[in-house]
Amino acid sequence: MHSETVNPLTLEEHRQLGRELNAMNGRMRELAQLVLAVYGPNNHASFTFLKTATSIERLCQDMQAQLAVDYPGYSVEKFYL
């Protein structure tokens, strides 16, 4: 899945997307914990919330890695994490 990015997001677009994904990541974690507390760990909804929260966290990690590829040599730590 490694392909050269012809037209990457700008640094400002990465910043904006990072803010949005970080907010979504935090909120999904909160919601997953709420559903887990109400329905317990063996509930399908709890399981799906936890999987979704994990997927969003992984997306943030992948976008942070992509940012490093798009802008090598720039100080771009923690845009998405």
N, C-alpha and C positions, 0 to 999 in steps of 0.2 A: 503493500500500500504506500510505498514511498514514491511520490511524484513531485516534480519540481513545481513550485507555486509560481505561476506566471505573474499574477497580480494579487499579492497578499493584502490582507487587511492593513490599514494604516495603524500607526501606534495609537492614535486617538480612538479608532474603531475598536482596537483590542482593549483599550482602557474602558470604554463604554460597555463592551460585551463582558469584560471581566467583572465590572460592578454588577451587572444584571445577573450573571451566573452565580456570583458569590451570594447575592441576596436570595436567589432561588435555592441555592444549595443550603443555606442556613434555614430558610423557611421549610424546605422539604424535610430536613432533619427534625425540626420541631414537630411538624405534622406526623412524621413517622413515629416519633416517641409518644405523641398523644394517642394515636391509634393503637399502638402497642400496649400502652398503659390501660386503655379501655377494653380492648378485645383480647389481649394476651398474645403470646408468641406463636401459638398454633393456629391462628386465624389467617385465612387467605388474604384479607385486606391488609393485615399487619405485614405479612410476608411481602406483598406487592409494594407497599409503601417503603419498606426497608430496601428492597431491590431497586426501586426508583431512586431513592436517596443515594444509594451506592453508585448507581449509573451516573447521576448528576455530578457526584464527586469525581468519578473517573473522567467525565467530560471536561471538568475544570482542569484536571491534571493533563489531559491530552491537549487542551488548548494552550496551557502554559508551555508544554513542549513545542507546540507549533509556533508559538510566539518566539521562542528561542531560535527556531529554524528560520523564521521570517526575518528576524533582526539580530543576526549574530554580532556580538561585540557591544550591543547596547545593554544598558542596565535595565532589565525587564523582569526582575524578580517580583513575585507575588502579585502579578496582574490578576491571576485567576485563582490563586491559592490563599 
